[in-house]
Amino acid sequence: MDTSIALLAVVVATALVFDFTNGFHDTANAMATTIATRALPPRVAVGWAALLNFVGAFLSIKVAATIAEGIVDQGAVTLQIIFAGLTGALLWNVATWYLGIPSSSSHALIGGVIGAVIAAAGSGAVLWKGVISDVVAPGLLAPLLAMAVAALGTYLAFRLTRRVREDTSSRTFRLGQLGSSSLVALAHGTNDAQKTMGVIVLALVAAGRLDKGAGVPLWVQASAAGAIAIGTFSGGWRVIRTLGSRVTKITSSQGFAAETSSAAVILASSYYGFPLSTTHVVSGGVTGAGFGLAFLGALRSLTAVVPADRRAEVISALYVVAYLSISLPAIAAGLAVTEIGLEPAFRVFSAAVALVALFVAVAARRPAWTLAYARSR
């Protein structure tokens, strides 16, 4: 057998092994909240997620095109470089899975490929504009967007069902989670499986087996879909425990809000070809669901000490503040990118995110609002 063919076979096999680890590492993305709220038994949930991951991999190839063409210069990539990047990403995936850390398989893969290219061909072979616009900026914005939408969804869910018996409300939202978790599993297959497809396409181009700019062969789609589906069915129970209960204790209504917001963000990003971290988006959704409950508790506590004839004014003012807190940063970000360019705007946004993270870290030291307390008000 020709040496180049043997090396190509090793690289493709390594990519599929990575795809397999991506599946069991990211099982929690779709099913952690569903299992935590007992909407589905664990094995049924994981099996259903595996099937939808497989189907989702065939819905689009835009993310695969971004990985193959928009991050590094195809002419500077060799099979050795791709193999080195895959090895680093694979080791990181296994280590974080073992420790139960919900890290990003996607960023591990992209970072591994970029690092290998820099080591072998220099930073000039990296398409930094594409990295910032297609990977870094969406990667930072998407979890925050999912967090905001999930917080709003959780708040609305509790407000709209406040007169419904708790057992009836929980049962209804658990049924709703069957649909919302299915959407997350479908979105995960659509976004994550394509990253492995993109890497395999890079390898085929580097080996001279595929022309630059060519599409994704069907066998590449099928093999990547199968690998991530098998990995998903194997299950990542360590990460499921972390995301399903240790990030925040959640109810079925919170799980529904977190899953719906996460699926919407991931599917929209896949449509535009952005290779997101589905783990970070879902983590943002789960955290936002916790914030939504905290906001509800704070609102009820505040209105409890406000005279009855002034409550409507106070609540209206809070709604305006909440709306502006979500909409103004998005408007400001759009204007900044338009006026000063993408890279300076990204630096400003990074500083803002750091300040928000510091505020959240300080706020997290305060006693948490709980569901029981919120309902008791």
Secondary structure, 3 states (H helix, E strand, C coil): CCHHHHHHHHHHHHHHHHHHHHHHHCHHHHHHHHHHCCCCCHHHHHHHHHHHHHHHCCCCCHHHHHHHHCCECHHHCCHHHHHHHHHHHHHHHHHHHHHCCCCCHHHHHHHHHHHHHHHHHCHHHECHHHHHHHHHHHHHHHHHHHHHHHHHHHHHHHHHCCCCCHHHHHHHHHHHHHHHHHHHHHHHHHHHHHHHHHHHHHHHHHCCCCCCCCCCCHHHHHHHHHHHHHHHHHCCHHHHHHHHHHCCCCCHHHHHHHHHHHHHHHHHHHHHCCCCCHHHHHHHHHHHHHHHHHHHHHHHHHHHCCCHHHHHHHHHHHHHHHHHHHHHHHHHHHHHHHHHCHHHHHHHHHHHHHHHHHHHHHHCCCCCCCHHHHHHC
